[in-house]
């Protein structure tokens, strides 16, 4: 029963579950479109960005990055 009206409500839980899964997949695809493909090689130099939570503890003029650091190993999935 509905709380306001005297009528029964029928909910298709499977359809609701599928709609939520589709929305999650669409959101992931939208976020992944913004990513830039990186191709790392050994001895490349990279900068590491300091998270904002750590930057607020430092002085205002400190650099937002650390490095440059040389890459020593690249894994099969592209991570360093």
KETORDO-179043 format. One line per field, with one value per atom (N, C-alpha, C): residue number from 1; residue in one letter; atom name; x, y, z. Coordinates in nm, 2 decimals. Example, Ala and Ser with C-alpha at 12.3 -4.5 7.8 and 13.67 -1.06 7.14 Angstrom:
// residues 2
pos	(1, 1, 1, 2, 2, 2)
code	(A, A, A, S, S, S)
site	(N, CA, C, N, CA, C)
xx	(1.32, 1.23, 1.32, 1.28, 1.37, 1.29)
yy	(-0.57, -0.45, -0.33, -0.22, -0.11, 0.00)
zz	(0.78, 0.78, 0.78, 0.71, 0.71, 0.79)
END
This chain:
// residues 80
pos	(1, 1, 1, 2, 2, 2, 3, 3, 3, 4, 4, 4, 5, 5, 5, 6, 6, 6, 7, 7, 7, 8, 8, 8, 9, 9, 9, 10, 10, 10, 11, 11, 11, 12, 12, 12, 13, 13, 13, 14, 14, 14, 15, 15, 15, 16, 16, 16, 17, 17, 17, 18, 18, 18, 19, 19, 19, 20, 20, 20, 21, 21, 21, 22, 22, 22, 23, 23, 23, 24, 24, 24, 25, 25, 25, 26, 26, 26, 27, 27, 27, 28, 28, 28, 29, 29, 29, 30, 30, 30, 31, 31, 31, 32, 32, 32, 33, 33, 33, 34, 34, 34, 35, 35, 35, 36, 36, 36, 37, 37, 37, 38, 38, 38, 39, 39, 39, 40, 40, 40, 41, 41, 41, 42, 42, 42, 43, 43, 43, 44, 44, 44, 45, 45, 45, 46, 46, 46, 47, 47, 47, 48, 48, 48, 49, 49, 49, 50, 50, 50, 51, 51, 51, 52, 52, 52, 53, 53, 53, 54, 54, 54, 55, 55, 55, 56, 56, 56, 57, 57, 57, 58, 58, 58, 59, 59, 59, 60, 60, 60, 61, 61, 61, 62, 62, 62, 63, 63, 63, 64, 64, 64, 65, 65, 65, 66, 66, 66, 67, 67, 67, 68, 68, 68, 69, 69, 69, 70, 70, 70, 71, 71, 71, 72, 72, 72, 73, 73, 73, 74, 74, 74, 75, 75, 75, 76, 76, 76, 77, 77, 77, 78, 78, 78, 79, 79, 79, 80, 80, 80)
code	(X, X, X, X, X, X, X, X, X, X, X, X, X, X, X, X, X, X, X, X, X, X, X, X, X, X, X, X, X, X, X, X, X, X, X, X, X, X, X, X, X, X, X, X, X, X, X, X, X, X, X, X, X, X, X, X, X, X, X, X, X, X, X, X, X, X, X, X, X, X, X, X, X, X, X, X, X, X, X, X, X, X, X, X, X, X, X, X, X, X, X, X, X, X, X, X, X, X, X, X, X, X, X, X, X, X, X, X, X, X, X, X, X, X, X, X, X, X, X, X, X, X, X, X, X, X, X, X, X, X, X, X, X, X, X, X, X, X, X, X, X, X, X, X, X, X, X, X, X, X, X, X, X, X, X, X, X, X, X, X, X, X, X, X, X, X, X, X, X, X, X, X, X, X, X, X, X, X, X, X, X, X, X, X, X, X, X, X, X, X, X, X, X, X, X, X, X, X, X, X, X, X, X, X, X, X, X, X, X, X, X, X, X, X, X, X, X, X, X, X, X, X, X, X, X, X, X, X, X, X, X, X, X, X, X, X, X, X, X, X)
site	(N, CA, C, N, CA, C, N, CA, C, N, CA, C, N, CA, C, N, CA, C, N, CA, C, N, CA, C, N, CA, C, N, CA, C, N, CA, C, N, CA, C, N, CA, C, N, CA, C, N, CA, C, N, CA, C, N, CA, C, N, CA, C, N, CA, C, N, CA, C, N, CA, C, N, CA, C, N, CA, C, N, CA, C, N, CA, C, N, CA, C, N, CA, C, N, CA, C, N, CA, C, N, CA, C, N, CA, C, N, CA, C, N, CA, C, N, CA, C, N, CA, C, N, CA, C, N, CA, C, N, CA, C, N, CA, C, N, CA, C, N, CA, C, N, CA, C, N, CA, C, N, CA, C, N, CA, C, N, CA, C, N, CA, C, N, CA, C, N, CA, C, N, CA, C, N, CA, C, N, CA, C, N, CA, C, N, CA, C, N, CA, C, N, CA, C, N, CA, C, N, CA, C, N, CA, C, N, CA, C, N, CA, C, N, CA, C, N, CA, C, N, CA, C, N, CA, C, N, CA, C, N, CA, C, N, CA, C, N, CA, C, N, CA, C, N, CA, C, N, CA, C, N, CA, C, N, CA, C, N, CA, C, N, CA, C, N, CA, C, N, CA, C, N, CA, C, N, CA, C)
xx	(0.08, 0.00, 0.09, 0.04, 0.11, 0.07, 0.16, 0.14, 0.03, 0.02, -0.08, -0.21, -0.20, -0.32, -0.35, -0.47, -0.51, -0.49, -0.37, -0.35, -0.22, -0.22, -0.10, 0.00, 0.12, 0.23, 0.31, 0.33, 0.40, 0.53, 0.64, 0.78, 0.85, 0.90, 0.98, 1.13, 1.17, 1.30, 1.41, 1.39, 1.49, 1.51, 1.40, 1.42, 1.49, 1.46, 1.53, 1.67, 1.71, 1.85, 1.92, 1.86, 1.92, 1.94, 1.84, 1.86, 1.97, 1.99, 2.10, 2.23, 2.24, 2.37, 2.40, 2.30, 2.33, 2.38, 2.32, 2.36, 2.50, 2.54, 2.67, 2.77, 2.74, 2.82, 2.84, 2.73, 2.73, 2.82, 2.81, 2.89, 3.04, 3.07, 3.21, 3.26, 3.19, 3.23, 3.25, 3.17, 3.18, 3.31, 3.34, 3.46, 3.59, 3.58, 3.70, 3.73, 3.63, 3.66, 3.75, 3.76, 3.84, 3.98, 4.01, 4.15, 4.24, 4.36, 4.46, 4.54, 4.56, 4.64, 4.79, 4.85, 4.99, 5.08, 5.19, 5.29, 5.42, 5.45, 5.57, 5.68, 5.80, 5.92, 6.02, 6.10, 6.20, 6.30, 6.33, 6.41, 6.34, 6.21, 6.13, 6.12, 6.11, 6.10, 5.95, 5.91, 5.77, 5.76, 5.65, 5.63, 5.51, 5.52, 5.41, 5.34, 5.21, 5.12, 5.09, 5.11, 5.08, 4.93, 4.87, 4.72, 4.69, 4.58, 4.54, 4.54, 4.51, 4.50, 4.64, 4.74, 4.88, 4.93, 4.88, 4.93, 4.88, 4.77, 4.71, 4.80, 4.88, 4.96, 5.10, 5.13, 5.25, 5.23, 5.34, 5.33, 5.27, 5.22, 5.15, 5.24, 5.36, 5.45, 5.52, 5.48, 5.55, 5.49, 5.57, 5.54, 5.43, 5.33, 5.22, 5.27, 5.39, 5.44, 5.57, 5.61, 5.73, 5.81, 5.93, 6.01, 6.10, 6.15, 6.12, 6.18, 6.11, 6.15, 6.17, 6.27, 6.29, 6.21, 6.15, 6.08, 6.18, 6.16, 6.26, 6.19, 6.06, 5.99, 5.85, 5.81, 5.68, 5.61, 5.50, 5.43, 5.35, 5.30, 5.23, 5.10, 5.03, 4.91, 4.93, 5.06, 5.09, 5.12, 5.10, 5.13, 5.28, 5.31, 5.46, 5.49)
yy	(-0.12, 0.00, 0.12, 0.22, 0.35, 0.42, 0.51, 0.58, 0.69, 0.75, 0.86, 0.81, 0.72, 0.67, 0.53, 0.49, 0.35, 0.27, 0.25, 0.17, 0.09, -0.03, -0.12, -0.07, -0.08, -0.04, -0.17, -0.18, -0.30, -0.25, -0.30, -0.25, -0.37, -0.34, -0.44, -0.43, -0.50, -0.49, -0.52, -0.62, -0.66, -0.55, -0.49, -0.38, -0.26, -0.23, -0.12, -0.15, -0.28, -0.32, -0.30, -0.34, -0.33, -0.18, -0.10, 0.04, 0.11, 0.07, 0.12, 0.07, -0.05, -0.11, -0.03, -0.01, 0.06, 0.20, 0.27, 0.40, 0.41, 0.31, 0.30, 0.28, 0.19, 0.16, 0.29, 0.36, 0.48, 0.59, 0.60, 0.70, 0.66, 0.53, 0.49, 0.52, 0.49, 0.52, 0.67, 0.75, 0.90, 0.94, 0.89, 0.93, 0.88, 0.76, 0.70, 0.77, 0.84, 0.91, 1.03, 1.08, 1.20, 1.16, 1.03, 0.98, 0.99, 1.03, 1.03, 0.91, 0.84, 0.72, 0.75, 0.69, 0.72, 0.60, 0.63, 0.52, 0.55, 0.48, 0.50, 0.40, 0.45, 0.37, 0.39, 0.29, 0.29, 0.41, 0.49, 0.61, 0.73, 0.72, 0.85, 0.92, 1.05, 1.14, 1.18, 1.16, 1.20, 1.28, 1.36, 1.44, 1.38, 1.38, 1.32, 1.44, 1.45, 1.55, 1.53, 1.63, 1.62, 1.64, 1.55, 1.57, 1.70, 1.75, 1.88, 1.87, 1.75, 1.74, 1.76, 1.72, 1.73, 1.87, 1.94, 2.07, 2.17, 2.15, 2.25, 2.26, 2.15, 2.15, 2.22, 2.24, 2.31, 2.46, 2.53, 2.67, 2.70, 2.82, 2.86, 2.85, 2.88, 2.88, 2.75, 2.64, 2.52, 2.46, 2.38, 2.32, 2.22, 2.22, 2.12, 1.98, 1.97, 1.84, 1.81, 1.68, 1.63, 1.56, 1.58, 1.51, 1.61, 1.58, 1.46, 1.33, 1.22, 1.09, 1.01, 0.92, 0.83, 0.70, 0.66, 0.53, 0.42, 0.32, 0.21, 0.08, 0.07, -0.05, -0.02, -0.08, -0.07, -0.20, -0.22, -0.34, -0.37, -0.49, -0.52, -0.44, -0.40, -0.33, -0.18, -0.13, 0.01, 0.09, 0.03, 0.10, 0.11, 0.20, 0.23, 0.19)
zz	(0.00, 0.00, 0.00, -0.07, -0.07, 0.06, 0.11, 0.23, 0.22, 0.10, 0.08, 0.02, -0.07, -0.14, -0.12, -0.12, -0.10, -0.23, -0.27, -0.39, -0.37, -0.44, -0.43, -0.53, -0.50, -0.59, -0.63, -0.76, -0.81, -0.86, -0.81, -0.85, -0.91, -1.03, -1.10, -1.06, -0.95, -0.90, -0.99, -1.08, -1.18, -1.28, -1.32, -1.42, -1.35, -1.23, -1.16, -1.14, -1.11, -1.10, -1.23, -1.34, -1.47, -1.51, -1.48, -1.51, -1.43, -1.31, -1.22, -1.28, -1.32, -1.37, -1.50, -1.59, -1.72, -1.69, -1.59, -1.56, -1.50, -1.42, -1.37, -1.49, -1.58, -1.70, -1.78, -1.80, -1.88, -1.81, -1.68, -1.61, -1.62, -1.60, -1.62, -1.75, -1.86, -1.99, -2.02, -1.96, -1.97, -1.90, -1.79, -1.72, -1.79, -1.84, -1.91, -2.04, -2.10, -2.23, -2.20, -2.08, -2.04, -2.02, -2.00, -1.97, -2.10, -2.07, -2.18, -2.17, -2.28, -2.29, -2.27, -2.18, -2.15, -2.19, -2.25, -2.29, -2.22, -2.11, -2.04, -2.08, -2.07, -2.10, -1.99, -1.97, -1.87, -1.89, -1.79, -1.79, -1.83, -1.86, -1.88, -1.74, -1.75, -1.63, -1.61, -1.49, -1.46, -1.33, -1.32, -1.21, -1.13, -1.00, -0.92, -0.86, -0.88, -0.83, -0.68, -0.60, -0.46, -0.44, -0.36, -0.34, -0.26, -0.29, -0.23, -0.08, -0.02, 0.12, 0.18, 0.11, 0.16, 0.13, 0.02, -0.01, 0.09, 0.15, 0.24, 0.37, 0.40, 0.51, 0.48, 0.36, 0.32, 0.30, 0.28, 0.26, 0.12, 0.10, -0.02, -0.14, -0.13, -0.24, -0.28, -0.21, -0.23, -0.37, -0.43, -0.56, -0.55, -0.64, -0.63, -0.69, -0.73, -0.79, -0.72, -0.72, -0.68, -0.79, -0.80, -0.91, -0.98, -1.09, -1.17, -1.12, -1.14, -1.10, -1.23, -1.23, -1.35, -1.33, -1.43, -1.43, -1.44, -1.34, -1.34, -1.39, -1.38, -1.42, -1.48, -1.59, -1.64, -1.65, -1.59, -1.59, -1.71, -1.74, -1.86, -1.88, -1.77, -1.79, -1.81, -1.81, -1.83, -1.71, -1.59, -1.47, -1.44, -1.36, -1.34, -1.20)
END
